[in-house]
Amino acid sequence: MVSVEDMARCREQRAARQRALLHGCGGCVLSFTLNIAGAVKTDPLIEKGFDLGLRLIFASLRHAGFTARGTQILREKTGCEMLCQVEGEALYVKRALCTLEEADDFGRLMDIDVIGKDGVKVSRLDVGLKPRRCLLCEKEAAVCGRSRAHSAESLFKKAEAIVRDRLIAEAAERLSALAQKALMFEAAVTPKPGLVDRENNGAHTDMDLFTFLESAAALRGYFASCVRQGAYLQSQAPEQTMERLRFMGRFAEDEMLKATQGVNTHKGALYGLGILLGAAGRILPNDFSAEALLLVAGEIARR
C-alpha cells in the first residue's frame, strides 16, 4: 500500500531526477508513468502494461526520428517510471508521443511528460489537445479527480481491465502472425516428395504453392480470435474454450475454402493450431513455456 506521503516523496524525487537529466542535455527530458488510481500502484499485470508502454514510446521516438539516451527505469511500490533524454525540440517530441495517448483506452493510462530545456513541461494544450478524459466517464479527468466522483477501487479495476485487454490484443496479433508464418514456411519447404512445395505440386492436381499461401492469408483473423477467446474464457472450464473454438473453426473452414476455390489445404491446422492458440490465450497475460502450453492444449483437446 502506498501513502500520500509516499507519493509526495516520489514526485519530489522524480522532479530532482528530471532536473539532473536536463543539466547538460541538448534536447528535452521525457518522463513516463501509468495513471493508476488508489493505494496500490503496481502489480504483475500493471508492470507488463508499463513494459508495453515503454516499447510503444521507444518505437514512436524512432519512427519520428528522435534519439533517446540516458534511460532510467525504476520499479517501486509507488509505481514504475521511466526517464530519459531525447535529442529534439520538446514541443515536437510531445506532439509525436501524444498520438499514443490518443490512440486507444490504453493510451489514456499513459502519462507521458516532456520537459523542455527551460524546465517547463509541455502541456496537451500546447499541442492543440483537450484535457484528458476520465476513464469511467466523459468528463475531464481533473474534474472527476477533484470531486472524487469515482472510487479509487473502481478506477483501479478499470485500469487493470484496460491493461489486460491491450496485452491480449497485442498477443493475439503477434501469435496469429506466427501461426500464419508457420503455415507459409511449411508450404515453402522443399523438397517434399508427393506434396506441394516450391518446385512442383507432388501428387496433387488441385493445388499448388499459391493455393496454400492464399489459405494461410485467409486464416490469420481466425488465429487471432482463438487467442482472444482463450483469454476471455479463462475463468470457464476448458470445454467452454473447446466449444467456442469448434464454433469459430466452422466459419474459418468456410473462409479457407472460399480462398482456395474449394480446396482443403489447412483443415488439420485449423484444429491443431486453433487449440494451441486457444491454450496460449488461457495462459495470458502470464509468460508460459512450451510445456505449460502443451499441458493446457491437452486439457482443451480432451473435451
N, C-alpha and C positions, 0 to 999 in steps of 0.2 A: 504494500500500500504506500502511496505517495502523499505527503502532506503539502499544504500550501507553502510552508517554509521550504520544503524540498524543491518545489517548482520555482520559487523565487530565487533560490540559490543557483539553480540550474540556468535560469535566464541570465543572471549576472555573470556566471562563468562562461556562458556561450558568447555574451557580448564582449567579454575580455578576449576570448579566443578570436573573435571576428576582428577586433582592433589589432591584435598581433599579426594576423594574416594580412590585413590591409597595409601594414607598415612595410614599405618597400615593394608593394605589389604594383605592377604596371597596369592592371585592369580593375577587376572588382572581386568581391567575395560572395560566394554562393553558400547559403545555409538551407539544409533540408531536414524536415521532421515530418511526422504524420500527425494530423489533428485527431487526437484520441481523448475523449472526454472521460472524466471520472478519476478515481484514485488509483486505478490500475492502468499504467501507460504502455505496458508491453506484455506479450506472451508469445509462445512459439508461432502462432498464426500471424500476429501483427509484425513480428520480426521478419517473417517471409515476405509480408507485404512491403516492408521497408526495403528489403533487398531488391524486390521487383521495382520499386520506385527509383532506387539507385541505377539499375540497368536502364530504365527509361530516360532518366536525366542525362546520363553519360552518352547514351545513343543520340539524344536530341542535340546535345552540345556538339558532338562530332558532325552530325548532319548539317548543323548550322555553321560549321567552320570554326568553332571555338575550341581552345585547348584548356583543359583543366589540369592543375598541378597542386602539390602540397595538400593532398586529400587527407582529412582526418575523419575517422568514423568512430563514434562512441556508442556503446550499448549499455545503458544504465537503467536502473529501475524507474528513472524519470522519463524513459523513452530512448529510442535510437535517434541519433542525429549525425549529420554529415556536414562538414565544412570543407571548402576548397577555394583556391584562387582560380579565376578564369581570365584569360587574356582576351579582353574585349570590353566594349563600352557597356556600362551597367544597363542602360535603357534597352539596348538591343538584345542583351543576354536575357533580361526579364521577358521581353516580348517573345523570344524564341521558346522559353520554358512555359509561358502561360498557356501555350497550346496543350500542354499536358494537363494543367489544372482544369481546363475547359473541355477536355476530350470526353470524359465519362464520369460516372459516380466515383470511381477510384481516384480520379484526378482531384475531386473535391476534398479528398483526405490529404492530398499532398500540399504541404506548406513549404513553398519554395521562396525564400527571401534572397534578394540580390542587393548588396550594399556597395554603393559607389565609392570612389576614391575619397570623397568628402565625408564618408561615414554615414551618409543618408541612405535609407532603404528606399528602393524604387517601389512605388505603390501600384496596385492594379489600376487605379485611376490614371496614373501617369502613362499607361499604355492603352488607355481607352476602354478598360473593362469595368463592369459594375462590381460592387462589393459582393463577396461570396455569400451564397445562399445556405440556409440551414439544411442539414442532412435529412431532417424529418418533415420540413415544410418549405414553402417557397419564400418565406420571409428572409430578411438579411440575417446572416449567422450572428453578427454582433448584437443585433436587437434581441434575438432569442436568448443569447448568452446573458445579456444584462438582466433580462426579465425572468431568467430561469424558466422559460416556457416548457422545457422538456427535462426530464430527469437524466442525470448522468448515466444511469443504467441503460435507459433506452437508447441514448446516443452511442454508448459503448457497444451495445448489441448490434446497432445499425452499422457501425464502423466495421465490426468483425464480419458481418454478413457481406458488406461491400468488398472487403479484402478477400474473403473466401470465394465469392463469385468471380472476381477478377483473376485469381490464381487458377481456378478451374477453367476459365475461358482460355487463359494462356496455355495451360497444359493440354487442353483439347486441341488447340491449334497445332501445338508442337508435336504431340503424339500422332495426330491424324496425318501430318506431313510425313512422319517417319513410316507409318504404315503404308502410305501411298508410295513412298520411295522404295520400300521393301518389295512391293509388287512390281514396280518398274525394273528394279535391279534383277529380280528373279527372272523376269521375261527376257532380259538382255543377256543373261548368262549364256555363253557359247563355248563349246558345243553342248547340245542336249539331244542326244540321239533319239529320234522318234518324236521329239517335242518341238514346239516352236522356239526358235532362237533368232539371232540377228541375221543368220545366213540362209535359213530355209524354214519351211513350215512343218517339217517332220512328217508324221503320218496324217496330219490334219489338212483337210481341203477347205474348211470353212473359216479358218482364222489365220492371222499372221501376227507379226510383232506389233503392228499398229492397232490391231484389234485389242490386244492386251493393254496397250497404252491408253486407248480410249476408255476401256473398262476401269483402269486404275484412276483415271482422271474423274470419272463419274462417281467414285466411291468415297472421295475424301470427306464430303459432308456427312455421310453415314458414320465414318470412323470417328469424327469429332462428336457426333451425337452419342455414340457408345460411351465415350469418356464422360460426357456430361451426365448421362443417365445413371451411370455407375456412381458418380459423385453425389447426385441428388437423392439417390436411393440408399445411401449408406446406412441410414437408420432402419431400413427394412431388411427382411431376410433375403439371402442370396437368390431364392426362387423368384422374388419380385424383380430382381435385375434380369434374370434369365427370361422371364415373361416379357419384359419390355424389349429386350434385345431381339427376341423372336419376332415381335410385332414390327420393329423397325427393319429387321432383316428382310421381311417380305417386300417392303417398299423399296429397299436398297436393291434387291434382286430385280425388281421391275426396272429400276434405273440402269442397272448393268445391262440387261437385255435390250433396253432401248438404245443404249450407246453402242452396242455391238451388233445391232440388227438381228437379235435373237440368239446369239452365240453364247454358250455358257463358258465363260472364261474364269470366273473367280467365285463360284458358288461355295467352294470349300473355304476360301479365305474370308468370305462373309461370315461364316460360322466361327472359324478359329480366331481370326483377328478381332472379330466383334467381341468375343468372350474375353480375350486378353485386354482389350481396351476398356471394356466394362469393369474388369478387375482393377485396372490401373485407376479408374475413376473412384472405385470404392476405397482405395488406399489414400487418395489425395485428401488434404494437401501435404500429407507426410511423405518423406522420402521413402523409397522402397527398393529392395533388392530383387534380383531375378527369382530367388527362392520364394520371397513373400508374394510376388506377383503370380507365380505358378500355383501357389497354395490357394490363393483367393480365386484364381481362374478355375481350379479344380472344384472348389465349393459351388461355383456358379454352374459349371458344366454337369454336375451330378443331378441338378434339379430337372 
